[in-house]
Amino acid sequence: QVQLEESGGGLVQAGGSLRLSCTASGRTFRRYAVGWFRRVPGKEREFVAGISSNGAITNYADSVKGRFTISRDNAKNTVDLQMNSLKTEDTAVYYCAASLVSIQRPDYWGQGTQVTVSS
């Protein structure tokens, strides 16, 4: 089993940057694909970015492609999301998730961290 905890959220002005971190417990973390999702109240959860267990494959939502970068360090049990050129529409609660099969079908979720982008 894996436990996930996000950090790094906060308030930033449009055009600025934030770096989110997902720290996982469990020795099997390296076997999991990990991704970031975000949700705004009243709207559906949105996939943001994902990375394969070995870091060889990454995927991004079209809305963040070219602005966000996902990375992982299996030795440290961490996955980061570097967010640049932030837009007000990026405002959401960001969740880290992990899956043994597909990041689109997560097995574990973190509690979330708030990202607010001001205009």
C-alpha positions in Angstrom: 0.0 0.0 0.0 1.0 3.6 -0.6 0.2 6.8 1.3 0.6 10.1 -0.5 1.0 13.6 0.8 1.1 16.7 -1.3 2.9 20.0 -0.5 3.9 23.2 -2.2 0.5 24.7 -2.9 -0.2 28.3 -2.3 -1.1 31.7 -3.8 0.7 32.9 -6.8 0.2 35.7 -9.4 -0.7 34.8 -12.9 2.5 34.2 -14.9 4.3 32.9 -11.8 5.5 29.4 -10.8 4.9 26.9 -8.2 6.4 23.5 -7.5 4.2 20.8 -6.0 5.6 17.7 -4.4 4.1 14.4 -3.7 5.8 12.3 -1.0 4.9 8.7 -0.8 5.4 6.1 1.9 6.0 2.5 1.2 8.8 0.6 -0.3 6.8 -0.4 -3.4 6.3 3.2 -4.6 8.7 2.7 -7.5 6.3 0.3 -9.0 3.5 2.8 -9.3 2.6 5.2 -12.0 1.9 8.6 -10.4 -0.1 11.5 -11.6 -1.6 14.8 -10.7 -5.2 15.7 -10.9 -7.1 18.9 -10.0 -10.6 19.8 -9.2 -12.6 22.9 -8.8 -15.8 22.8 -6.8 -18.8 22.0 -9.0 -16.7 20.7 -11.8 -15.3 17.3 -12.8 -11.9 16.1 -11.7 -9.3 16.8 -14.4 -6.2 14.9 -15.2 -3.2 17.2 -15.3 0.0 15.1 -15.7 1.2 11.5 -15.2 4.5 9.7 -15.1 5.3 6.0 -15.5 6.8 4.0 -12.7 10.3 4.3 -14.1 9.8 7.9 -15.3 10.3 6.9 -19.0 6.8 8.0 -20.0 5.0 11.2 -19.2 1.6 12.5 -20.2 0.1 15.9 -19.9 -3.3 17.5 -20.4 -3.4 19.8 -23.4 -4.3 22.7 -21.1 -0.9 22.4 -19.3 1.3 21.0 -22.0 4.4 23.1 -22.3 3.9 24.8 -19.0 4.0 22.0 -16.5 6.6 19.3 -16.0 6.2 16.1 -14.0 9.2 14.3 -12.6 10.0 11.6 -10.0 12.8 10.5 -7.8 12.2 6.9 -6.8 15.1 6.9 -4.4 13.3 9.7 -2.5 9.8 8.4 -3.1 8.8 11.8 -4.5 7.0 13.1 -7.6 7.1 16.7 -8.4 5.0 19.0 -10.6 6.7 22.1 -11.8 4.1 24.6 -12.8 5.2 27.6 -14.8 3.4 30.4 -16.6 0.4 29.9 -14.3 -3.0 31.0 -15.3 -6.0 31.9 -13.3 -7.7 28.8 -14.7 -5.1 26.7 -13.1 -6.7 27.5 -9.7 -7.8 24.3 -8.1 -7.1 21.7 -5.5 -4.3 19.5 -6.8 -4.2 15.8 -5.9 -1.4 13.3 -6.2 -2.5 9.8 -7.2 -0.9 6.5 -7.8 -1.7 3.3 -9.6 -0.2 0.0 -10.4 -2.1 -0.3 -13.7 -3.0 3.1 -15.1 -2.8 6.6 -13.8 -6.3 7.1 -15.2 -7.5 4.6 -12.7 -5.8 5.6 -9.4 -5.5 3.2 -6.5 -4.4 5.8 -4.0 -5.0 9.5 -3.5 -3.4 12.2 -1.4 -5.4 14.8 0.5 -4.8 17.6 -1.9 -3.1 21.0 -1.9 -4.7 24.3 -2.9 -3.3 26.3 -5.7 -4.7 29.7 -6.2 -3.6 31.9 -9.1 -4.6 35.5 -8.9 -5.0 37.9 -11.8 
